[in-house]
Amino acid sequence: MILGRFIKQLRASYSAKLIAIFIVALCLMATALNITTNRIQKSTYTEYMRTSGLAMAQLLAKSVQLDVFTENIEELTIPVESLLSQDDILQVEILSRKGVSLVRRTKNNGDPMPSHDAILAEIQDKAPHFKEWPHSFSYSWPVEALATTSSADALFFGEDPEQLQSESVPLGYISIIVSKMHYTKNIRQMAIRTGLTILLLLILLTAGILLLFRRMTLPLRTLIHKIKEQHHIGEVHDDIGLLDTTVTGLITDLDHSFQTINDLTNSLEDKVTERTRQLAMANDTLITRQEYLEEANKKLEKAMKDLQEAEGQLIQSEKMAAIGQVVAGVAHEINNNINFISGALPSMDRSIADIKQLTGKFTAASTNPTPANLMAVRAFHKELGDDDLFESLDLLMANIREGVNRTTNIISDLKTFSRVDEQGYQEIDLNKSIDSTLTFLNKQHLQHVEIRKNYGALPLVSCLPGRINQVFLNIMNNALHAMTAQGGSLTITTFVKGSQAHIRFEDTGVGISKEKLPKIFDAFFTSKNIGEGSGIGLAISYKIIEQHKGRIEVTSEEGKGSNFEVILPIVSREEGWHG
Amino acid sequence: MLNRLCLTILIIIHTATACYGLEVVAVKSSPAQPYDVALQAFSQQLIALSPVRGTKAIKPVITIRGMTLNSEEQPDALRRTISQGKPDLIVALGSKALRVTAPIHDIPIIYLLVPVPDDVVSRQANITGVLLQPEAGAQFRTLKNIMPSAKRVGVIYDPDKTTALIDNAARANKNLVFVRRPARSPQEVASQLSSLEGEIDLLWMVPDSTILSPQTEKSFFRFAHKQKIPILAFSEKYLARGASFAISLNLEEMGRMAARLATQIQKGIAPQHLPPLKTLKVDIKINRTIIDKLGLKLQEGQP
């Protein structure tokens, strides 16, 4: 049953077939290795037995040389019996040159030994010799002596070279028979050990090959599994057959695909030709359009240039308008102040005329101090009144001084307002800038408006003073304009928040509608009547503040008023920025 | 004037005696060192003994030409070469050299380091020399001083070769008993040695080529070891092999004795009137390791 399943699996699975082939091959190799190793071991051990046995025989032959020479049986017996006491040695025999046994000692362990005649034949044929018998090994070694040709001179003065060259003469033979009992046992043990080692190696190798094979064939098995899944195939009897079928199908499909690709390639070439033609036409069109666009671009550039020129003219006119307003304000103020002076001048003339007249009368009285003259002087002086004349002079002088002071202040404000920006960024006090700007507000709009100052302590702020003043003037004029009809108040609040200076202008004017609020910084947008405003004042202001890395925030409610808040970064001169 | 000068020269030449001169050919049996030692001593002594007549005398001319025998050279050719050179004297070192040069009868021959000259050559008028072996009685007298307890001396010998040597020793040492064991082949040595067990105090190893061979030599030392009997050997080379005592041959003295013989021959004394010389002084060397192992006590104060 199990064998049947195994054979079935073996037939079905290609990997099982390969593994089986490997294992069979390994077993065959292991068997061959075992046999070879055993043979080598046996051969080596036999060689060892040969060399060690012959060495033993040689040693015995040397040691008994004299006793064999003299055939001293008693002395010969001692080494023979000593050697026989060894376990494996069965027989030790010393023979004379003629093959007569001088000493022979035998030990019987039950195994048959080679016959004496057989040993004798071996010895006399080719001694020294070694021979392996069924149950024993036999060794023999000749006992030799040098030929006795010593001269009398050699006895005294060492060996004679002639004697050394002389040949050895045989005296007898040594024969030793050693049992194979231990040899056979050792050979068997070696074979068992070798067999076990090879078996263990075989098991390890088989396990290793199985693991390796499983890893190596994993992609192939996965492929077969996927094929089965894709084609909904259950158990198959031949994995390789399935692979073959699948691969053949794939190759056929691939051929079809290549054919289709060829067809598509051919049609694609036509399409590409057609599309190329179309693209060339489109390219021509594009070139025409590009030329048209370049022409249009030139026109646009010219229009932009014209527009920039117009904008420049507008800005210039806005500047001129602002200057006009300032000049008007200055003229109004100076005129007011001059009124102080011009108003005092007639009275001054009269008082001076009175003083001249009085002085004349004094001069006449002093020249001609007649009572009449004196009386006339006194009467005139009384008419004038002592104190009134000088009091009125003081008052007039005070008015003139006031007029002069105010004019000086106006000029000072004008200087502050109109600082030249060519000097670049300067650190200025923004509160002072606001004050100087207030001087040049439209006095007509200022009639019903209350200016409320709510200044906080501001540090010096690096900016272009002329530009900043222009912004303040613009915002405040807009606020005053918004309050022209009904009047109101303009509250100016300055404060520092974080690293920024805030200048807030709150008016109680008409406010800005929600629709218009997003557009107030657009150029040429204005809610004023035609001729009252250019519509670029706030746009310029926005640009100026942007140039100062600041911003303008506006909140407004129609009918209630607007709130413009200029926020400027507080930057010292050292770390100043350059717009 | 010229006639007077010529006359003076003729008178001087006529009245001048022959200058002393000696040409020697030394023939060595082999390149063995003992031959070189003896020959060198001979040469030095010969020069020393040459006549000198004052400090301004003409130096005597002594020429010693050495030759070493080898197996390839034919004896006849060698003898011809020597004869053609007409030397004044031949020195033969070793038996082989003596055997080769003995056929030359017209040139005096002095042999040196020849163990038994009689075995090599019969008595010949032009041959004399220095005997290798010391006087037999002398070596036992010296030994008696070292080991007074030695009374019985055992000896194995070939009667055909060394009987005379043993007889001489026995005659010279009446107080010793020489226990003789003849052996005519090496195989008999072991049994003859066994027969000496308990019979002797000292075993005398004689220079007998029948008795001493590489095989039998061991039986001597084994016997001595088992019986705790010291061996007196005739050559120092046996000391290292197990002999207790050995006669030390004074090779230089033998060379000098040969030089004295040469001087006498040069003076005109025929070799036949110069009997072979024999060294009288005998030195005995001792292997103290063997002596200790045998448990022997030597006479105090002896070497």
HADDOCK unambig.tbl for C-alpha pairs under 7 A between the chains (distance, minus, plus):
assign (segid A and resid 66 and name CA) (segid B and resid 215 and name CA) 5.64 0.50 0.50
assign (segid A and resid 69 and name CA) (segid B and resid 187 and name CA) 6.64 0.50 0.50
assign (segid A and resid 70 and name CA) (segid B and resid 187 and name CA) 5.24 0.50 0.50
assign (segid A and resid 70 and name CA) (segid B and resid 190 and name CA) 6.31 0.50 0.50
assign (segid A and resid 145 and name CA) (segid B and resid 215 and name CA) 6.90 0.50 0.50
assign (segid A and resid 148 and name CA) (segid B and resid 213 and name CA) 5.87 0.50 0.50
assign (segid A and resid 150 and name CA) (segid B and resid 209 and name CA) 5.95 0.50 0.50
assign (segid A and resid 150 and name CA) (segid B and resid 213 and name CA) 6.68 0.50 0.50
assign (segid A and resid 151 and name CA) (segid B and resid 209 and name CA) 6.24 0.50 0.50
assign (segid A and resid 152 and name CA) (segid B and resid 115 and name CA) 6.30 0.50 0.50
assign (segid A and resid 152 and name CA) (segid B and resid 207 and name CA) 6.70 0.50 0.50
assign (segid A and resid 152 and name CA) (segid B and resid 209 and name CA) 5.90 0.50 0.50
assign (segid A and resid 153 and name CA) (segid B and resid 94 and name CA) 6.74 0.50 0.50
assign (segid A and resid 153 and name CA) (segid B and resid 95 and name CA) 6.69 0.50 0.50
assign (segid A and resid 153 and name CA) (segid B and resid 115 and name CA) 6.36 0.50 0.50
assign (segid A and resid 155 and name CA) (segid B and resid 207 and name CA) 6.42 0.50 0.50
assign (segid A and resid 156 and name CA) (segid B and resid 235 and name CA) 5.57 0.50 0.50
